[in-house]
Amino acid sequence: GFEGVTLFMRLFRDADIPMGIVSNGLGKGYGHDILMKFNLSEFFKAQIFREDILRSKPHPDPLLRALRAIKDPIGADDVIWYIGDRHKDVIAAIAANEQLPGLVVPFAYGLKAAVAILEKGLPPEQIIMNYTDFATRIYPVIMALSRAS
């Protein structure tokens, strides 16, 4: 639910891990309106919506644009997690990985995207069925990163 998503986003924000949002479906200001309505804008350093792009996912262009807004240039040591809920999100992340020196790791939220993870032979650990569970699973990783920096 929504609580799990906000828990997840707070975890990343509190660890100073920048986030971006990329949506083909939310356009004409609507995406920004949704972020404002639910007080989510503060979580996203990059906000890319339909009106901001020429080619939508599965092309990697929207992801690349969001990543450049977060950090430019992307370095060889950078690890980027891309979470998407559609097949085309996983495909876009794989395509972005081929164009960047860093590592782009696709995560699938829900069944539609999970199919792409399985089709591409990626680990099932990259499938998220709910954000509360995912936040619990990644909390130790985030804490280890925070202590290391």
Summary of the structure (lengths in Angstrom):
residues: 149
radius of gyration: 14.8
end to end distance: 31.2
largest distance: 41.3
contacts: 439
relative contact order: 0.15
helix: 54%
strand: 17%
